[in-house]
Amino acid sequence: MPRVLFLANIARFFTDFLLPFADHFRKQGWQVDAAASEMSTCTGCLAHFDQTFDLEWTRNPLDTQNFLGGLRQVRDLIVHGGYDLIHIHTPVSAFIARLALRGVPLNQRPKIIYTVHGYHFHKRGHPLKNLVFLSIEKLAGPWTDYLVVINREDEQATRRYNIVPPSHLRYMPGIGIDLSRNSADMVSGEGIRAVRAELGLSEGQPLFVMIAEYDPEKRHRDALQALTQLNEIRGHKDAVLALAGVGKLIEQVRAQARELGLESQVKILGWRRDVPTLIRASVATVLPSEREGLPRAVMESLALETPVIGCDIRGVQELLEDGCGILTKVGDTPAIAQAMTWMIEHPQEAALMGQKGRQRMAAYDLKNILRLHQE
């Protein structure tokens, strides 16, 4: 039986993105194991993997714990695990794992695949942070059998900086979106009415949704500022913004909404199981991020025929290039407010945008991505 080990920094990455891949390869007769920090607390992972392992590493590339504990742990796990394939996700875990195997002869170690979910160096990144992450990627590139990128900008960056030889580089359109689950036909009118009632919305009251981790790079503050400008400049004072997600800045965002006088218009929802219904209940989704790889939130919205207001950055630009939404500059909150206004005032055109989005997602169908990985 062939054996594969999935590696990531934190266990939540598996539940967010990789469970369909684990299920697929197990059905194909593989033993599929997973390792990350906090793995023992990931109850949602247990049914999808044959074995799970806790690792002592963090998301900080300069944390000495990664080298003191994580390096030894991952080397022992891989060397003694008898794996045919290691599939790594997230940059720090990818660097540590490849560094750990550097001294193992090629004929004694498994093949290494590293999927990049958006390089951590990018056009708007801090120069020092960009230097650190680019240096890490260039250093570990020669220890990689295949490097998979999920957007065209990262493909170009890989070639420009010669991170791996061209023969070791693969492009895949994301990690897939389940079009059968993320379908307008699967969301009932009753469910939409229930969500709107939960949020206290009256009939016809416009709802915008932002689905993102509460992280500085997601720029929730820009969505709040845009809502303020929508109130003051555009005259749409009844619009509501629902924020779904978890993260370290959730209380800070709550405080910002309060300071801006938006308590009645901003709904901080936390983690949600009913994301498709929430999206379908909205006029449009909003994602003002400054860094993305190929954002799942945008893909889900387009699959559900709901237009997107996003920033002109890597990944988002690629998904919206065929008129599936509106792009703004990062931090341009008046432009975001103007886009929100347009979505409210042009419902028929917005609906057509959403329909284009569904068509665009055909290439990103999870079934297609699983087939490409199998090959």
C-alpha positions as CSV (number, residue, x, y, z in Angstrom):
1,M,0.0,0.0,0.0
2,P,1.5,3.4,-1.0
3,R,1.8,5.9,1.8
4,V,1.6,9.7,1.8
5,L,2.1,12.2,4.6
6,F,0.5,15.6,4.6
7,L,2.3,18.3,6.5
8,A,1.1,21.8,7.5
9,N,1.9,24.3,10.3
10,I,-1.4,24.0,12.1
11,A,-4.2,21.4,12.1
12,R,-6.9,23.8,11.1
13,F,-5.3,24.0,7.6
14,F,-6.4,20.4,7.0
15,T,-10.0,21.0,8.0
16,D,-10.1,24.2,5.9
17,F,-8.6,22.8,2.7
18,L,-7.2,19.3,2.6
19,L,-9.8,16.8,3.8
20,P,-11.2,16.1,0.3
21,F,-7.7,15.2,-0.8
22,A,-7.2,12.8,2.1
23,D,-10.5,11.1,1.4
24,H,-9.7,10.8,-2.3
25,F,-6.3,9.2,-1.9
26,R,-7.6,6.8,0.8
27,K,-10.3,5.7,-1.7
28,Q,-7.5,5.1,-4.2
29,G,-5.8,2.7,-1.8
30,W,-3.3,5.0,-0.2
31,Q,-2.5,5.2,3.5
32,V,-2.9,8.9,4.3
33,D,-1.3,10.4,7.4
34,A,-1.1,14.0,8.6
35,A,1.1,16.0,10.9
36,A,0.9,19.5,12.2
37,S,0.9,21.5,15.5
38,E,-2.4,21.1,17.5
39,M,-3.2,17.9,15.6
40,S,-4.3,16.0,18.7
41,T,-7.1,18.6,19.3
42,C,-8.3,18.4,15.7
43,T,-11.4,16.1,16.2
44,G,-12.5,16.9,12.6
45,C,-9.3,15.3,11.2
46,L,-9.4,11.9,12.8
47,A,-12.0,10.3,10.5
48,H,-10.1,11.5,7.4
49,F,-6.6,10.3,8.1
50,D,-5.1,6.9,9.0
51,Q,-2.7,8.4,11.5
52,T,-2.2,11.9,12.9
53,F,0.9,13.3,14.6
54,D,1.6,16.4,16.7
55,L,4.6,18.5,15.7
56,E,6.4,21.2,17.7
57,W,6.5,24.0,15.2
58,T,5.0,27.5,14.7
59,R,4.2,29.8,11.8
60,N,7.1,32.1,12.6
61,P,10.1,31.3,10.4
62,L,12.5,32.7,13.0
63,D,11.1,30.8,16.0
64,T,14.0,28.6,17.4
65,Q,11.4,26.0,18.4
66,N,11.0,25.1,14.7
67,F,14.7,24.1,14.6
68,L,15.1,22.7,18.1
69,G,12.0,20.5,18.3
70,G,10.3,20.5,14.9
71,L,13.3,19.7,12.8
72,R,14.1,16.5,14.8
73,Q,10.5,15.4,15.0
74,V,9.7,15.7,11.4
75,R,12.9,14.0,10.4
76,D,12.2,11.0,12.6
77,L,8.6,10.8,11.5
78,I,9.5,10.8,7.8
79,V,12.6,8.6,8.0
80,H,10.8,5.9,10.0
81,G,7.4,6.3,8.4
82,G,8.1,4.5,5.2
83,Y,6.4,7.1,3.1
84,D,6.4,7.2,-0.6
85,L,5.3,10.8,-0.9
86,I,5.4,13.9,1.4
87,H,3.0,16.7,0.4
88,I,3.8,19.9,2.3
89,H,1.6,23.0,2.7
90,T,2.5,26.4,4.3
91,P,5.9,27.9,4.0
92,V,7.5,27.3,7.4
93,S,6.6,23.6,7.6
94,A,7.8,23.3,4.0
95,F,11.2,24.8,4.8
96,I,11.6,22.7,8.0
97,A,10.6,19.5,6.4
98,R,12.9,19.9,3.4
99,L,15.8,21.0,5.6
100,A,15.2,17.9,7.8
101,L,15.6,15.6,4.8
102,R,18.4,17.5,3.1
103,G,21.1,15.0,4.2
104,V,19.0,11.9,3.4
105,P,20.2,10.2,0.1
106,L,17.6,10.6,-2.7
107,N,17.1,6.9,-3.1
108,Q,16.3,6.6,0.6
109,R,13.8,9.5,1.0
110,P,10.2,10.0,-0.3
111,K,9.3,12.3,-3.1
112,I,8.6,15.8,-1.8
113,I,5.8,18.0,-3.2
114,Y,5.3,21.5,-1.9
115,T,2.1,23.3,-2.7
116,V,2.4,27.1,-2.4
117,H,-0.8,28.7,-1.2
118,G,0.5,32.2,-2.1
119,Y,4.1,33.1,-1.5
120,H,4.6,35.2,1.6
121,F,6.7,37.6,-0.4
122,H,4.6,39.9,-2.6
123,K,4.4,43.3,-4.1
124,R,2.9,45.0,-1.1
125,G,5.0,43.1,1.5
126,H,7.5,44.7,3.9
127,P,10.9,44.6,2.3
128,L,12.5,42.7,5.3
129,K,9.6,40.1,5.4
130,N,9.8,39.7,1.6
131,L,13.6,39.1,1.9
132,V,13.2,36.5,4.6
133,F,10.5,34.5,2.8
134,L,12.1,34.7,-0.6
135,S,15.4,33.6,0.8
136,I,13.7,30.6,2.5
137,E,12.0,29.6,-0.7
138,K,15.2,29.9,-2.8
139,L,17.3,28.0,-0.2
140,A,14.9,25.1,0.0
141,G,13.9,25.0,-3.7
142,P,16.7,22.5,-4.7
143,W,15.4,20.1,-2.1
144,T,12.0,19.9,-3.8
145,D,10.9,17.3,-6.3
146,Y,7.8,19.2,-7.4
147,L,6.6,22.7,-6.5
148,V,3.0,23.4,-7.1
149,V,1.7,27.0,-7.5
150,I,-2.0,27.9,-7.6
151,N,-1.9,31.3,-9.3
152,R,-0.1,32.7,-12.3
153,E,1.7,35.4,-10.4
154,D,3.4,32.9,-8.2
155,E,4.2,30.8,-11.3
156,Q,6.0,33.9,-12.8
157,A,7.8,34.6,-9.5
158,T,9.0,31.0,-9.3
159,R,10.6,31.3,-12.8
160,R,11.9,34.8,-12.2
161,Y,13.7,33.9,-9.0
162,N,14.7,30.4,-10.2
163,I,13.3,28.9,-7.1
164,V,13.1,25.5,-8.7
165,P,14.0,24.3,-12.2
166,P,11.2,24.7,-14.8
167,S,10.8,20.9,-15.0
168,H,10.0,20.8,-11.2
169,L,7.3,23.5,-11.4
170,R,3.6,22.7,-11.8
171,Y,0.6,25.1,-12.0
172,M,-2.8,24.0,-10.8
173,P,-5.9,26.2,-10.6
174,G,-6.2,26.2,-6.9
175,I,-7.0,23.4,-4.5
176,G,-10.5,23.0,-5.8
177,I,-14.0,24.2,-5.0
178,D,-16.8,21.6,-4.5
179,L,-19.3,22.9,-7.1
180,S,-22.0,20.4,-6.0
181,R,-22.0,21.8,-2.5
182,N,-21.4,25.4,-3.5
183,S,-24.4,25.8,-5.8
184,A,-27.3,28.2,-5.7
185,D,-29.6,25.3,-6.3
186,M,-28.5,23.8,-2.9
187,V,-29.4,26.9,-0.9
188,S,-33.1,27.1,-0.1
189,G,-35.2,30.3,0.0
190,E,-36.2,29.2,3.5
191,G,-32.6,29.1,4.6
192,I,-31.9,32.5,3.2
193,R,-34.9,34.0,5.0
194,A,-33.8,32.3,8.2
195,V,-30.3,33.9,8.0
196,R,-31.6,37.3,7.2
197,A,-34.0,37.0,10.1
198,E,-31.1,36.0,12.4
199,L,-29.2,39.1,11.4
200,G,-32.3,41.3,11.9
201,L,-32.7,42.3,8.3
202,S,-35.9,43.7,6.9
203,E,-37.1,42.7,3.4
204,G,-34.8,44.3,0.7
205,Q,-32.2,45.5,3.3
206,P,-28.8,45.1,1.6
207,L,-26.4,42.7,3.1
208,F,-22.7,42.4,2.3
209,V,-20.6,39.5,3.6
210,M,-16.9,39.2,4.3
211,I,-15.5,35.7,5.0
212,A,-11.9,35.9,6.2
213,E,-9.7,35.1,9.2
214,Y,-9.3,38.1,11.5
215,D,-5.7,38.8,10.4
216,P,-4.0,42.2,9.6
217,E,-3.5,41.2,5.9
218,K,-7.3,40.7,5.5
219,R,-7.8,44.4,6.3
220,H,-11.2,44.3,8.0
221,R,-10.7,47.9,8.9
222,D,-11.1,48.8,5.2
223,A,-14.4,47.1,5.0
224,L,-15.6,49.0,8.1
225,Q,-14.4,52.3,6.6
226,A,-16.1,51.6,3.3
227,L,-19.4,50.9,5.2
228,T,-19.0,54.3,7.0
229,Q,-18.5,56.0,3.6
230,L,-21.4,54.1,2.2
231,N,-23.5,55.7,4.9
232,E,-22.2,59.2,4.7
233,I,-21.5,59.7,1.0
234,R,-23.6,57.2,-0.8
235,G,-26.8,57.5,1.3
236,H,-27.3,53.8,1.8
237,K,-27.5,53.9,5.6
238,D,-29.3,50.7,6.0
239,A,-26.7,48.3,4.6
240,V,-25.4,45.6,6.9
241,L,-21.9,44.0,6.8
242,A,-21.6,40.5,8.2
243,L,-18.1,39.3,9.1
244,A,-17.7,35.5,9.3
245,G,-14.4,33.9,10.5
246,V,-12.1,33.5,13.5
247,G,-8.7,35.0,14.4
248,K,-6.7,37.0,16.8
249,L,-8.0,40.4,15.8
250,I,-11.7,39.7,16.3
251,E,-12.1,41.8,19.4
252,Q,-10.1,44.6,17.8
253,V,-12.4,44.6,14.8
254,R,-15.4,44.7,17.2
255,A,-13.9,47.7,18.9
256,Q,-13.3,49.4,15.6
257,A,-16.9,48.9,14.6
258,R,-18.0,50.4,17.9
259,E,-15.7,53.4,17.5
260,L,-17.2,54.1,14.0
261,G,-20.7,53.9,15.3
262,L,-21.5,50.8,13.3
263,E,-22.7,48.5,16.0
264,S,-26.1,48.1,14.4
265,Q,-24.7,47.6,10.9
266,V,-21.8,45.2,11.6
267,K,-22.5,41.6,12.6
268,I,-19.5,39.7,13.9
269,L,-20.5,36.1,13.4
270,G,-17.4,34.1,14.2
271,W,-17.1,30.7,12.5
272,R,-20.1,29.5,10.5
273,R,-21.3,26.2,9.1
274,D,-23.8,27.9,6.8
275,V,-21.4,29.9,4.6
276,P,-23.2,29.0,1.3
277,T,-26.5,30.3,2.7
278,L,-24.8,33.4,4.1
279,I,-23.3,34.2,0.7
280,R,-26.6,33.7,-1.1
281,A,-28.3,36.0,1.3
282,S,-26.0,38.8,0.4
283,V,-25.8,41.4,-2.4
284,A,-22.1,40.7,-2.8
285,T,-19.1,39.5,-0.8
286,V,-16.3,41.8,0.1
287,L,-12.6,40.9,0.4
288,P,-10.2,43.9,0.8
289,S,-7.1,41.8,1.5
290,E,-3.6,42.9,0.6
291,R,-2.3,39.4,0.2
292,E,-3.9,36.2,-1.0
293,G,-3.0,33.0,-2.8
294,L,-6.2,32.0,-4.5
295,P,-8.9,32.9,-1.9
296,R,-11.5,30.2,-1.2
297,A,-14.0,32.9,-0.1
298,V,-13.9,34.4,-3.6
299,M,-14.2,31.0,-5.2
300,E,-17.2,30.0,-3.0
301,S,-18.9,33.3,-3.8
302,L,-18.5,32.9,-7.5
303,A,-19.6,29.3,-7.4
304,L,-22.8,30.5,-5.6
305,E,-23.4,33.1,-8.3
306,T,-22.7,36.0,-6.0
307,P,-20.5,38.8,-7.2
308,V,-17.3,39.9,-5.4
309,I,-15.8,43.2,-4.5
310,G,-12.0,42.5,-4.1
311,C,-8.7,44.2,-4.4
312,D,-6.4,44.2,-7.4
313,I,-3.9,41.7,-6.0
314,R,-2.5,38.2,-6.8
315,G,-5.2,35.5,-6.9
316,V,-8.2,37.9,-6.6
317,Q,-7.3,39.6,-9.9
318,E,-7.0,36.2,-11.6
319,L,-10.4,35.1,-10.4
320,L,-12.3,38.3,-11.2
321,E,-10.6,39.0,-14.6
322,D,-13.7,38.0,-16.6
323,G,-16.1,40.5,-15.1
324,C,-17.2,38.4,-12.1
325,G,-16.9,41.3,-9.7
326,I,-15.3,44.7,-9.1
327,L,-11.6,45.3,-8.4
328,T,-10.3,48.2,-6.4
329,K,-6.9,49.3,-5.2
330,V,-5.8,48.0,-1.8
331,G,-6.8,50.5,0.9
332,D,-9.0,52.5,-1.5
333,T,-12.1,52.6,0.8
334,P,-14.0,55.2,-1.2
335,A,-13.7,52.9,-4.2
336,I,-14.9,49.9,-2.1
337,A,-17.9,52.1,-1.0
338,Q,-18.6,53.0,-4.6
339,A,-18.5,49.4,-5.6
340,M,-20.9,48.5,-2.8
341,T,-23.2,51.3,-4.0
342,W,-23.1,49.9,-7.6
343,M,-24.0,46.4,-6.4
344,I,-27.1,47.8,-4.5
345,E,-28.2,50.1,-7.3
346,H,-27.7,47.6,-10.2
347,P,-29.1,44.3,-9.0
348,Q,-29.7,42.8,-12.5
349,E,-26.1,43.6,-13.7
350,A,-24.8,42.2,-10.4
351,A,-26.7,39.0,-10.9
352,L,-25.2,38.6,-14.3
353,M,-21.7,39.0,-12.7
354,G,-22.6,36.2,-10.4
355,Q,-23.7,34.0,-13.3
356,K,-20.4,34.6,-15.0
357,G,-18.6,33.7,-11.8
358,R,-20.3,30.3,-11.7
359,Q,-19.2,29.6,-15.3
360,R,-15.7,30.7,-14.4
361,M,-15.5,28.2,-11.6
362,A,-15.8,25.2,-13.9
363,A,-12.0,25.1,-14.3
364,Y,-11.6,25.1,-10.5
365,D,-13.9,22.2,-9.8
366,L,-12.6,20.0,-7.0
367,K,-13.1,16.9,-9.2
368,N,-10.8,18.4,-11.8
369,I,-8.1,19.3,-9.2
370,L,-8.2,15.8,-7.6
371,R,-7.7,14.3,-11.1
372,L,-4.7,16.6,-11.7
373,H,-3.2,15.6,-8.3
374,Q,-3.7,11.9,-9.1
375,E,-1.8,12.3,-12.3
